[in-house]
């Protein structure tokens, strides 16, 4: 016997309609969550367990399938890098407080202000140019 094939599209059932509606709501919630997290400002701190741990896991997987060991090592390294950054920021904030008594703000804001005033960058306590040496792009004057 021959089976009859219907060329008409199947009428969706109530369950299929509910699944389609739930997919739409899920996608809408995911888009709203993504938008909400991208709008908030993030502090620019280096490292951290997640970033370094992910890189360590990839490196460990490539190096003879030791992903867990690489993730643990990367996590420890990331925590140490972030600790060192915060320690330096607290030291710069203390120096800023000595120069500007009574200044308000978090230690990160004060460290940033110290960086701006003293032409330093995060990761360096001293200025990038030495006193008495010309900055890049300026010609050195020669004694006559």
C-alpha positions as MATLAB code, in Angstrom:
seq = 'XXXXXXXXXXXXXXXXXXXXXXXXXXXXXXXXXXXXXXXXXXXXXXXXXXXXXXXXXXXXXXXXXXXXXXXXXXXXXXXXXXXXXXXXXXXXXXXXXXXXXXXXXXXXXXXXXXXXXXXXXXXXXXXXXXXXXXXXXXXXXXXX';
ca = [
       0.000    0.000    0.000;
       1.061    3.516   -0.633;
       1.260    5.985    2.227;
      -0.265    9.322    1.631;
       1.978   12.323    2.097;
       0.401   15.591    3.085;
       1.756   18.684    1.388;
       0.076   20.956    3.885;
       2.145   22.204    6.834;
       1.377   20.556   10.127;
      -0.710   22.556   12.530;
       1.398   23.318   15.611;
       0.173   21.831   18.817;
      -0.309   23.768   22.029;
       2.937   22.352   23.398;
       4.907   23.488   20.334;
       3.394   26.970   20.631;
       4.379   27.103   24.295;
       7.946   25.983   23.487;
       8.264   28.669   20.812;
       7.012   31.303   23.242;
       9.461   30.139   25.922;
      12.346   30.313   23.421;
      11.401   33.894   22.603;
      11.308   34.817   26.307;
      14.642   33.099   26.915;
      16.293   34.940   24.038;
      14.796   38.239   25.235;
      16.088   37.622   28.778;
      19.549   36.700   27.451;
      19.673   39.860   25.324;
      18.570   42.008   28.280;
      21.196   40.414   30.521;
      23.906   40.975   27.941;
      22.875   44.581   27.515;
      22.784   45.173   31.284;
      26.277   43.777   31.803;
      27.752   45.703   28.903;
      26.374   49.043   30.110;
      27.926   48.908   33.581;
      31.434   50.222   33.957;
      34.186   47.886   34.955;
      37.381   48.720   36.738;
      40.464   48.103   34.680;
      42.324   45.695   36.920;
      44.725   43.205   35.482;
      44.532   39.481   35.922;
      42.220   37.609   38.136;
      41.529   33.948   38.630;
      39.065   33.592   35.766;
      41.127   35.236   33.039;
      44.443   33.659   33.936;
      42.785   30.372   34.865;
      41.152   30.106   31.439;
      44.443   30.867   29.720;
      46.217   28.335   31.933;
      43.602   25.694   31.138;
      44.083   26.192   27.415;
      47.853   26.095   27.798;
      47.666   23.007   29.993;
      45.372   21.254   27.542;
      47.756   21.962   24.683;
      50.696   20.781   26.786;
      49.825   17.102   27.064;
      46.221   17.371   28.349;
      46.892   18.916   31.753;
      44.040   21.431   31.624;
      43.104   21.275   35.312;
      46.697   21.726   36.420;
      47.107   24.648   34.000;
      43.883   26.231   35.263;
      45.050   25.999   38.869;
      48.426   27.517   38.025;
      46.808   30.271   35.977;
      44.362   31.056   38.777;
      47.166   31.387   41.328;
      49.145   33.585   38.938;
      46.120   35.790   38.275;
      45.444   36.259   41.975;
      49.083   37.227   42.543;
      49.071   39.731   39.660;
      45.902   41.366   40.951;
      47.300   41.463   44.506;
      50.462   43.167   43.251;
      48.388   45.719   41.273;
      46.199   46.565   44.269;
      49.230   46.817   46.569;
      50.843   49.308   44.188;
      47.576   51.259   43.904;
      47.364   51.535   47.699;
      50.976   52.797   47.808;
      50.230   55.427   45.134;
      47.085   56.467   47.026;
      49.169   56.953   50.174;
      51.611   59.138   48.242;
      48.699   61.119   46.806;
      47.288   61.605   50.311;
      50.654   63.020   51.455;
      50.623   65.540   48.593;
      46.911   66.370   48.908;
      45.797   66.077   52.544;
      42.062   65.676   52.939;
      41.491   64.401   49.408;
      38.387   62.302   49.015;
      37.906   59.216   46.891;
      38.760   55.545   46.769;
      42.328   54.343   46.672;
      41.890   53.443   43.007;
      40.764   56.984   42.149;
      43.685   58.433   44.099;
      46.142   56.071   42.392;
      44.789   57.137   39.011;
      45.147   60.796   39.963;
      48.721   60.110   41.092;
      49.440   58.457   37.732;
      48.086   61.483   35.876;
      49.994   64.033   37.941;
      53.311   62.210   37.864;
      53.156   60.804   34.323;
      53.379   57.248   35.558;
      51.543   54.222   34.291;
      49.963   51.399   36.238;
      52.747   48.985   37.063;
      55.365   51.714   37.523;
      55.857   53.771   40.642;
      58.279   56.214   39.011;
      57.866   58.534   36.059;
      58.663   57.114   32.643;
      61.084   59.949   31.883;
      64.033   60.816   34.077;
      64.469   64.395   35.252;
      66.915   66.216   33.007;
      66.340   63.963   30.003;
      64.186   65.203   27.144;
      60.847   63.555   26.529;
      60.360   61.541   23.363;
      59.905   63.629   20.260;
      61.754   66.678   21.592;
      65.262   67.335   20.319;
      68.059   67.416   22.855;
      69.766   70.789   23.211;
      73.503   70.741   22.975;
      75.678   73.090   25.020;
      77.349   75.815   22.974;
];
